[in-house]
């Protein structure tokens, strides 16, 4: 965890499969929260990331009073972008050469945000 962040574990079937963390900008003129998530690739495609992001977003809105939340997946991470869009996040813009990859080259990030009134409900089971 980085200083100023609040880390939480993601558990599935009794095993820790990831981490989600949040931090907040406290300047009243720019106040918002940001989310970052890591999920073990072995459990991708099960809706766990979407559920974790939705749960944390609700907590940040309801319990911490945030009106805006941001998340910034890699611009080419289509699966993450779809998962965040299911929660209500919308693309804001591309941050060019945003992060350095393991190969040492720079990669773009996609800034997405969610306003409190835009959060979606989880789909109901049939």
N, C-alpha and C positions, 0 to 999 in steps of 0.2 A: 504494500500500500504506500501511496505517496503522502507526504505531509498535507494536511487539510482535507483528506478524503475519508469517507466512511465506508470501509469494506464490509461486505456481507458474503457468506458462502451460499452456493446453490447446491442443494442436495436432491438426489433422485434415487429412489429405492434404497435409502439408507447410506448412500455413498456421496461424498463431495465430488461434484462434476464440474464445478466452475466457481467463478467469483463475479460479483457485480459491485461496483462502487459508485459513490456520488460525491460531488463537491458543490459548493455554492459560492457564487459571487455575492458578497455582502453589501457592496455599495448600493444604497437605496435607489439610485437612479439607473442602475444596471442589474438589479437583483434577478438572479435566475439560478437554476441548478443544472449540472451536467452529469451524465451517466456514462460509465464505461463498463463493458462486460467481456468476460472470457468464458467460453463454454467448451469442454472437452469435445473434440470432433467425433468421438465415439457415440455421443448422444445427440448430434445434430439431427434436424429433421423431425423432432418429436414435439416441437412447440415449447420446449423448456425456456429458450431464450426469450421468446415473445412473452411468455407468462412472467418471467422474472422482470423484464423491462416494464411490463404493464403494472405489475405489483408495486415495484419501486416508484414508478411515476405517480400512481395513485397515492402512495404514502407521502411523496414530496409535495403533492398538491394539497391533500387533505390535512396532513399533520404538520407540515412545515410552511404552508401558505404560499408555495411557489406558483406563479402564474405562467411560467415559461420554463421548459426543460430542453436541453440540447443533447445531441449524441452525434458522433462523428466517425462512421465506419469508413473503411477504405472505399474509394470510389468504385472499385471493381468488385466489391464484395456483394454481389447481387442477392445472395441468400439473407445476409444481415439486413440489407436495405428493405427487402420484402417483409422480414420479421418486424422491423421497426415501423414500417408503414401500416401493418396490421394493428398496431397500438394507436396510430393516429399521427405519427411523426411525418413531416413533409420535408422534401428537399428545399434547402435555402440557397445553397451554392457550392461550387467546387473550390476546395482549398488546394491550390496547385503546389506540387512538391512538398506536401504536408508532413510525411513521415518517411524515415529511411527504413528500407526493408532489409532482411537478413543478407541480401546480396550486395548491400551497400549503395543501392540506387534509391533515388527519391520517388515516392509514389503520391498520387493525389488522394485527398480525403473528401468526403461528402459531408457538409454540415447539414444536419436535419434538426428541426425543432418541433415542439409540441406545445400548444397553448392549452391551458387548463380545460377549456370547454370543448376541446377537440379529441380528448382521450376516448378510445372505443371500448366497448364491452367485449369480454371474451365470448367467442361463439359458443352457443349452447350445444351440448351433445344431443344427437338424434334420439 
